[in-house]
């Protein structure tokens, strides 16, 4: 790269749990959506993974903030500093300056006009000059290789950190959809509550996340079950350190209520789907994307309950950002991009 760059192009998947950025067809940022701030000066101390390592361990002079809640911006200033910091991570190529940044940014399908305007303001404050927005479900469909401009119906269920986005796509538009604020973070909270009430042990969010990744399951019977997970923490009653083993069946039981809410939302969208598109969906199946799509047995549970095949995308964590990258390279082709 030379001394000058007249336009930098970035595809940004702005997620509640993780933010990912593509630059020059490569994922160059994949960081937790967290910032650590000096409470006395208001200055950023750490962004992304470094800030995540501080989460739950700070003293009164350091505040760790998750700027996005339920897929939308909850703390504008922190979100702005987070995006600016992540863009700086990319610019390690000895540029003297960048005149402008062209961005395509994901937004939840159920966001309001006010929430959409907040994303626009955020990206413009972070240096964006030509800013486009794309619904996350549409981006995920592009990312898994779907031609969204054809008349054939496609149904995508994107279970992320803060929201579950369900959409039926055809002819370059979203025919029917539902955005549900039940997703990965709720699974984590369910595990924390279960450990507290069932085992009298207090665990933090990071430990609950490890349990979810290690033995999280949507079914109580798996063909290849993971081994029990060892959990350490203080007993709620005595404050003494205890160690217990937790099975995947227990986790499946504690996640059942939240997963059932997602099932209900999927049924609701299917009910709204026109019959011609419904036939396409039954033929193709329904695609699962997002980090929580990796929950063991989730596709089988949905297939058994809804009687339509569910397919987990090949790379569900990166489907949305890959689709955003495709949209970035074809801005003139896709009419569904919003400015």
N, C-alpha and C positions, 0 to 999 in steps of 0.2 A: 504494500500500500504506500502511496506517495505522501507528499507533505500536505496535500489538500484533499478534502472529500466534499463534493458539492451536495451529495445526498446519500445518507446512510439508510438502508432499508432493514427494518426489524419486524418480525412477527412475534407477538407477545400473547401468551396464554396466561392471563391474569387470574390465578386461582386463589381460593380461600386458604388452602394448605400450602401449595407450591406455585411458584411463578417460573415459567419457562420461556426462553427467548431464542428464536432462530435468527441467525445472521449468515448470509451467504450459504444457505442450504444446510447449515449445521446448527445443532443445538449448542449454543455457547453459554447459556445460563440455565441452570436447573437448581433452584434454591428455595428453601422454605420461605413462605410469605410472612416473615417476622423481622422486626427491627428492635434494637436495644438503644434506648435514649438516656442520656444523662439528665436526670430530673432537675438538676440545679441550673444547667446551661441550656438545655433543650437540644443539644447537639447529638447527632447520631454516633453511637459507639461501635455498633456492629450491625450487619445486615445478613439475612439468609442463614446459612448453616452455623456461622459463628454466633449469631443471635439466638438460634435454636438451642445451642449448647448452654446458653445462659438462662433459658426459660425455666422458671420455678426455682432459681438458685440465686436470685439477685438480692441486694440490700436496698435500703430505702432511697439511695441516691441513683439507682439504675432502674429503669422501667422497661420491661419487654412488652411489645405491643404487636398484636396481629391486626394489621390495618383493614383487613377484609373480613366480613362476617356474612355468612349465607350467600356468598358469591358477589356481594356488593361492597362498596367502600364505606367503612365505618369511621375511619380516622383519615381525613383527607391529607393533612400535613405529613403524617407518618407514611402514608401510601406514596405520596409524592417523593419523599426522601428515599424511600425504598426503591422505587423505579429509577430515580436518578442514579442511585448507587449501583444498581444492577447494570445500567447502561455504561457506567464507568468501568465495570468489570470487562466489558467487551472491548473498549477503546484502549487496548494495550499495544496499538500498532503504530505509535509514533506520529499520530496525526497532529498537525499544528492546530487545526480547528475543523469543525464540521458545520457547514452552513445550515443544513436542515436534515430532519429525520422523517422518513416516510414510515408509517406504522400501520399495521393491521392488528387490532386488539380484540380478544374474545369478550363477550358479555353474556350473562345468563338470558335464556330465552324469555324468562318471566320478568325481566327488569322493567321498571317504570321509566317514563321520560326523564324524570329528575335523576334517577340513578344512571341513566345513559349519559346525561349531560355531565354528571360528576366524573365519569370515565373520560369523556372528551376533555374536560378541564384539566384532569390529572395528567393526561398524556401530553397536552399542549404545554403545561407548566414544566413537564419533564424534558421538553425540547422537540416535541412532535410538531411538524409543520403541515404535513399531509397525513391526516389521521382517518383511518377507516375502521369500522367496527363490524364484527361478524358474530352471529349467534354461535354459542359454543357447540350446540348440537349439529349445526351446519358444518362447522369446522371439523368436528369429529368424523362426520360422514365423509368429507373430503379426505381426511387423514387415513381412513381405512380403505380408500380406493373406490368409493362410490361416485358414479357420475350423477350428480345431483340435479342436472338440467334435463334428464330424461323424464318421460311420463310415468315411469315405474315407481311405485311407492317403496320407500325405505323407512324403517323405524329404528331409531337410535335411542338407547337408554344410557345416559352419561352420569355415572354415580361418582361424583368428585368428593372433595373434602367438606364443602359447606352446603351444596345443593345436589339434587338429582334432577337432571334435565331429560325430559321425555318428549320426543318429537317425531312426527311423521312428515317426511320430506318427499316432494315431487315437483317437477318442473321449476326447479330453482327457488322453491319457496317452502315455508313450513305450513302444512295444511292444518294440523292440530297439534297441540302441545300442552304440557303441564310442567311447571317448575315446583319442586317440592323441597322444602328446607329440612330434609332428612337425608343424611349422607354419612361419609366417613367419620366426621367429628362426632356425630351422634353415636356411632358404633363405639368410639373410644369412650365417650361418657357413659354409655351403657355398661361397658366393662368395668369402669371405675366404680359405678354404683353397685354392680353385682359383687365385686370383691369386698366392698364395704359391708353390704348387708348379709351376704352369704358366708363370707369367711372372716369377717371382723378385721380386715386388713386394709389399711389406707395406702393407696398407691397414687403416684402422680400421672399426669397425662402422657409423659414419655414412656413410662412403664406399661401403661394401658395400650399404647400404640405398638409396643414390642410384642405384647400378648396377641394383639389383633393380627399382626404380621406373622407371628410364630405359629399360632394355632387357631386363628380366626376361621370360622366355618358357618355356612348357612344351613348345613344339614347335620343331623345327629348320627348319621351313618355314612361314612366315607369309605371308598374302596382302598385308598392308601392313607390311613389316618396318621397325623403327625404325633410324635411322642408328647407326653405331658410336659407342661411348661413350669419351670421352677420360679416362684414369685417370692420375693423378700420384701418385708416392710414392717411398720410398727402396728402392733395390735391396738385397735381403737379403744378397748377397755383398759388395758394395762400400760400401753405405750412401750411394751417390751418388743424387741425384734423377734419376728417369727418367719418361718419359711414353709411354704405349702406348695403342693403340686396341683396344677389346674389342667383339666382335660379339654379337648376340643368340643366334646359334647356339652360341657357346661357353658362354653362361650356361645355355641349355637343356640342354646336355650335363652341366654340373656340377650342375644341379638334378634330374637324372633319377632318381637313387637315392632322394632324399627323396620325390619325387612318386610313385614306384613304391610306397613304403610306404603312402601314403595310398590309392592304388588298391587295394592288398591289403586294407586295412581296410574300404573300401567294399564289396568283394566279400564279405568276411566278414559284414557286416551284411545284405547282400542274401540270403546263404545262410540267415540266421536268420529272414528275413521270411516270415510265413505267406502261402500262395499267393494268398488273396483280396486281401491288401494289396499283394502283388507286382504283380498285375494293375493296381491303381489307380496304382501308381508308374510302371509302364511307360506308362500312358495319360497321366499328368500330367507325367512327367519328374522329374528330381531337381534340387533347388534348391541353388545355390552361394551362400553368403554369407560375410562376413568379409573383411578387407582383402586377404588373399592370393588371394581369388577373382578379383581383378583381374589376376592374372598372365596375360599374353597367351597365348591358345591353350589355356588350361587346360580350359575347357568342351569344346572340340573334342577334345582328347586323351582326356578321360574318356568322351565320347560314343562315340568310335571304339573304345576299349578295352572298355567295359562294354556297349555296344550298347543303351543307354538314353539318351534325350535329357537333356542337362544344361543348365540355364538359370541364368545369372548374374543375381542379383537386381538390381533397378533401382538400388538404393543399398546395396550390400553392406556398406559400412563402418558404416552406421547402422541396419541391420536389427534387430540385437539390442536396442539401446537404444530404438528406436521401439516394438518389441514389449513391452519392459519398461514403457514409458509407457502402453501400452494396458492392460497388466495392472494398473498402478497405479490406473487409472480404473475398473477393473472387478474389484476385489478380491473382492467377494462372488460374482461370477459364475464365477470360475475355481477349481475344486476342486484343481487341481494346484499352486497356490501353497503353499509351505511356511512354517511359522512356527517 
